Amino acid sequence: MIALLTLLAGGFVTAVAPPEPFGPVPTPQQLAWQRMEFGMFCHFGINTFHNEEWTDGTKDPKTFLPTAFNGRQWVETAKEAGMGYLIVTAKHHDGFSVYPTEEGDYNVKASPWRDGKGDVLREVADACHELGLMLGVYLSPWDRHDPLYANPPAYDTRFKTMLKELLTWYAPVGEVWFDGAGSEGHVYDWNGYYALIREVAPDALIAICGPDIRWVGNEDGLAPDTLWNVHEVTLPIPGSGGSNEKRWYPSECDVPIRKGQWFYHTDGESNLRSVRELLDIYYRSVGLGASLLLNVSPDRRGLLPDPDRERLLEVARILASTFHYNMAVHAHVSASNVRGNDKEYAAGNVTDNNPDTYWTVNDGVLQASLLLRYGSDREFDRVMLQEHLPLGQRVTAHEIQVYEAGGWKTVASGTTVGYKRIHRLPLTKASRIRIQITDALAPPAIEAIGLYKASVGENTE
């Protein structure tokens, strides 16, 4: 007994240390954003009243006249759809601001709407904060109206003032969305923009033309099959020590619910995407490890159109039905290797619904497997994997296998996992399912596994 106490006191009995983080890892803000998965984009401005995607900055501000504006309806719809955040176009390329900025005169104060005292962002921000959604703001650097745009230093000063307005008047703001369209050849004070955001709203993520969230590269809402979260960021970043630094840089997939239309068009309902197409977009964005930013354009009333709202909620109900029950939680889970044979890293962690626990393996092990066993066959057609991103992204290849007729059969395979990977399978029956990590850059660390059966609604056109 004395010898045992001596060993304990001397520190010879210790817990197994976790793996060292591999490469860049997400900030707490980036990780929280990735876990939101799904957000709403609301393009609303003077273009809404002219059936145009881009106007040239000369439209009369008096034409901005919503008849029944209700920003809370936007937020309530996003929340009902299971979205975690909502981004509003504070100013699009036309230069018209939907909030009462003190910079310039091309904004809601020049509109007869609410006698010039209207504020789109105020109502949306208040609803977001009350209902628990993260608020994001889109502020276009390109400005087709402002005469100061031809004088970059003067325009930069104005733009930074507008940024400060947005980040203080409507705080907290979680994402600032900088569109790169139309800006070719123009020199902006990006360092100044970023520094101001870091000072005024240090928790806000800077997206697209920024260092925290990357544009996936298309407006179809689709991520590539192989999706890495670590990229070389080429924009200047204050304090980074250089402009070519590798950083954690997760992808956001933006897409409009009406094909080709970011702003509302009176004749645009025929462009509303089908349930099946929207589900496919979900699986090819969120299901590949990206975040999905779905644009739902408010109409001239200032409300989300009924057909668009109903379509979104139908898709949300189907996804909720598919993923409400994870049958993996009832499996007996074992692993080919457990780090130090320590229960802290046990295979069962992948089904405990706790994002702070994970299964991992010994140093130097780059191939490993998890086995899910049942007493009888289970029917499933969706398999979900998640890596433990606080330790970095590691997996480069994996397979899903089932045991049948005396042998293992591969039913799905892929490359990266990252935040999330969802495989869609034909309906499969098995009592033993094996997740094979066939290659990795560092010892794999898997946070969660899910087995699901798709809702019958996924067959909806």
N, C-alpha and C positions, 0 to 999 in steps of 0.2 A: 504494500500500500504506500509506504514511504517512497519507494522507488518510483511508483507511478506518479505521485504528486511532484516528485523532483523533475520527472520528465515534462509534466505539464507546465510547471513553473518555469522551466528552462526554455520553453518554447519549442520543444522538439515535436509536439503534436500540433499540427497546424492544418487549417482548412486548405483545400486545393485552390490555388489562385486561378482567377478567370483568365481567359485568353487575352493577350494584348490586343487593343484595337488595331484593325488592319486598314492602313491608309486613312484618308479623310473620313470623318464621320459627321452625321448631321448635328446641327445645333439643336437645342431643345425646341426652338421655334420651328425649325424645319421639320423635325420629327412630328410635332403636334400637327403641323399642316398636312404632312403626308397621311397621317391617321384620319384626317377629315375625308380624304378620298374624292369627294364629289362636291362641286360648288355651282352656283348659278351666276351667270353673267347677264347683266341687264343693260343693253344699249338703248339709251333713251335720251333724246335731245331734239334739236331743231330739225334734224333729218327725218324724224318720226312723222313730221307734218308735211313732208314733201315727197314721199315715196322714193327717196333716194338713199343710197348707202353713203356717199360722200357728197356733201354740198361744198361750195367754194368759198364760204365765209361771207357771202353777200345777202343771204336770206334775211328778211326783216324779222327782228326778234319778236315783233308783235304776233308772228305766226305761231309762236310756241304757246299753245293754249289748251292744256289738258282740261277735259270737261268733268272728270270724276276721279282725279288723282288719289291713289291710296297706296303709298309705299309700304304700308304694313301688309297689304295683300301679297306683295312680292315676297316679303320675308316669311310670312306664314306659309306660303306655298313651298318655298325652299325648305323650310323646316319639316313640313309634312312629307316632302319627298326624300327626307333623310340626308339632305345636303348640310355641309358644315360651315359654308361661307357663302357670301354674296358680294359681287363686285359691280359697282355702278360706274358708268362713264360720266365723270365729273365734267370733262371737256373732251370732245372728239376733235378730229382734224379741222373741222369748220371753225373752231375757236369759240363756240357758244358754250358757256358754263351753265350748268343746271343748278348751281348754288350761287348765293349772292356775294361773289367775290368782290373785294375792294379794288381789284386790278382791272382796269379797262371798263368798257360799258356794254360789252356784248355778252349779256348774261340775263338771268331771270328777272333782274330788277328792271330791265327794259321791256319786259313782257307785261301785258295786261292781266296775266294769270295771277289771281289773288292780289290784284291791285299792285303788282310789282313786289309783293312781300313773300312770294312763294320760295320754297327751298326744298328741292327734291331730296337732297342728301340728308337734311335734318330728320325728315320723317323716316327714311330708310335706316339711317344710323340708329335712331332711337329704338326702332323695332328690333334691329339686329342685337343691340345691347340688351334689350329686355328679354328676348327670346333665346339668347345664347348662341347666335351665329357670329362668326368672325366677319367684320366689315372690311371690304377692300375697295380701293379707289383706282380708277383708270384715269390718267391724265396724259393726254397726247402731247408729246413734245412738238410735233409738227402743228403749226397754227396757220391756217389759210386766211385768217381775218386780221390778226394783230399786225399793225404796221411796224411794231418793234421787232418782228421776226427777222427783218432785214438787217438788224443791228444786233448781232449775237450777244455781246456783253449786256446790253440793256434788256434784251429778251430773257437772258439767263436770270437776271435780277428779278424780273417779274415772275418768271416761272418758279423760282425758289420761294417767292412770297406766297404764291398760290399753294405750293406744296405745304408750306408752314400753316396756312389757313386750314387746309384739309386735315392735316395731322393733329391740329390743336382743337379746332372747332368741333370735330366729329370723333374725337378720341374715345376709345382706342381704335386705331386702324391697324389691321394685321397684314395687309398686302397692298403694295403700291405697284400698279401695272403700267409699265412704260412700253408703248407700241412703237416699233421701229419704222412703220410705214411712212413714206413720203419724206424721210429725213436724209436720204442719200446726199452726201456732199455738205451737209450743214454741220457746223462744229458746235457741239453743246458742252456745257461745263458739267460733264457727268460726275467728275470728282466732287464738285460742289453740291450737286443734287444728292449724291449718296451720303456725303458727310452731314448734310442737313437732316436727312432722314434718320441717320444713326444718332444724331444729337437729340432730335425732337421726339422721335418714336423708335427707340432702340430695339423694340421687339418686332417691328414691322419688317416683313420680307419684301425684297425688291425683286420684281419679276420681269422676265422677258429681256428687256434691255437693262439688265441688272445682275448682280452677283449671287442671288439666293435661289431663284427658281428659273429654270430654262424653258424656252418655248420648244415644243417637241418637233417643230419643223414643218407642220402642215395645219390646215384649218378643217381637217376632216375628223378630228378627235381620235386619231389612231397613233398608237405608239409602235415602235419596231419590236419584233419578237425578242431580240436581244437588247435589253435596256439597262444601261449602267447609270448609276447615280453620281459617279465621280467623273468630272470633266475638267478640261483645261479651260479656265475662264479667261477670255481675252480682253474684256472691258477693264478699265482701271478701277481698282478697289482701294479705298483709303486704308492704309495700315497693312496692306497685304504684302508689301515688299516687292511687288512686280505685277505686271499685267498678264502673265502667262502661268499663273499658279493653279495647280490642281486643287479643286475644291469639291465639297459635296454640293451637287447641283441638280436636284430632282426635276423631273419633267412635268409640265402641265399641258394637257391636251384640250385646246379650245375648239368648239364646234357649235354652229347655230342649230336650233331645233327645226328651223325652216331652212331648207337647202339654199345656200348662197345669199341668205338675207340675215344680216346682223341687226338691222333696224326694221321696225314694223313697216309692212307695205299693205295697203288696203286690199290688194289682190293677191296676197301671198299665201293664203291658207292651203292652196293646192301643193305648196312646197313643204308642208309639214311632214316630217319624217315619220315612217311607220314605227309601230312598237318593235317589230323585229329588227329594224335597222338600228334603233336606239339601244336595244339590248346588245346587238353585235358591237356597237361602239363602246358600250360599257366594258364588255369582256376584252376588247382590244385596246383599252386604255387602263382602267383600274385593274383589270385582270392580267395586265402585263407589268404592273408596278408603277404606273403613272397616276396622276390625279386628273380627273375629268372636270372641265369647266364648260358647262352646257349653257349656251346663250338662249334665253327666253325673252323676246322683245316685248316690252309694254306697248300697248296700242295708243291711239290718240286720246283715249279717255284717261290714260295714265294707269291702266290696269293690265295685268297679264291676260291675253285673250283666252276666252273659255276653251276653245279647241286645244290650244297649246298647253294650257294648265292641266286639262283633263288627260292629255296624252302623257305628259310628264308624270302625273300621279299614277296613271295606269302602269307605266314602266316601274315606278318605285314600288308599287304594291306587288308586282310580279317578282322583283328582286328580293323584297322582304320575305315573300313566301318561299322562294328558293333557299335563302340562306338563314332562315329562322332556326333551323334545327341542324346541328352539327353531329352527325352520328359517330364521328371519330371519338367523341368524349366517352363513349361506352365500350371502346375497344381496349384490349390489353395491349399496351405499347412497350416494345423492347427495342434495343439498339445493338448494333454490331460493336460499338465502342462508346464508353461514357468517360468523360474526362476524370481521371483519377478515381474511377468508380465511386465518385462522390454524388450523393443524391441531389446536391445543389444543381447538377447539370443532367439530371435523369431524363430518360426518354419521355416519361409521363408529363414533363413540363409542356410538351407541345399541345396538350389537350386541356390545360388547366385554365384557359381563358385569362391568363395573366400576362400582360405585355412585358413585365419585368423579369420573367423567367424564360429559360430556353434550354434546349439540349445542345451540348457540344462535346467535342472529342479531344483526345490527347494531342499535344503539339506534334506536328509532322504528319498527322493523319489528314489526307485530302480526299479520301474516298471512304464513305461510310453509309450505313443504311438504317432505316427505321422500319419496324414490322408492326402492323396493326392486325390483331387476331380477334376473331369472334367465334362463338360457339356454333353459329350457323351463317348461311349466306346473308349478305346485305346487298341491297340494290342502290346504286349510286351512279351519277353521271357528271358530277363536278368534284374536282379535287383541288384544294387550295393549300398553298405553301406560303410561309412568310419567314424571312430571315430576321435575326435580331440586329437591327440596324445600328444601335449604339456601338456595336463592335465592328461596323463597316460591312460593305457588301463583299461576299466571298465566293458564292457558288457560281460556277461557269457551265456546268452541265448536270442534268438530273433525269431520272426516269421514274415513271409510275408503273409498277408491275402487280399482277394478280396471279395467284396460284390456282392452276386448273389442270386437270388431267395429268397430275403427277409432275408438273413442271411450272416454271415461272414464265409468264407472258407479259411482254411490255405493251401497255395500252396507251401510253403517252410519254413524250420526252420533250425536253426543252433545254435551253441554255441558262440564262440568268433567272434568278428568283427575286432578289431585292425586297422591296416593301411587300409585294404580293404577287403571286402567280396563280391564276385559276385555269385549270385545264378543263375543257369541255369534251366529254367522252360520249360515245353511244351508251345506252343503258347497260350497266355492267353488274354482274352478280359475283360475289366472292366472299369468302370468310377470312382470307388472308390477303392483305395488301402491303406491298413493300415500296417504300420511298428510297430510291437509290441516289445518293449524291455521287456521281461518277467522276466529277472533277471540281476542283476549287482552288482559289488562289491562296487560301489559308484555311485552317481547320474550320469546317462549317459550323455555324451556330443557328439553329432553327428555332424560331419562336412559336410557331403555330402550324397546325395541320388541320384541314377540314375535309370532311366527306359529306356531300349533299346530293339531294335528288331534285332536279329542276322542277319548278312549278309547271303545271299544265299550261299556264299562261304564256310560257316561253314559246309556244307554238302559234301565238297570235300573230296575225299579219300586221 
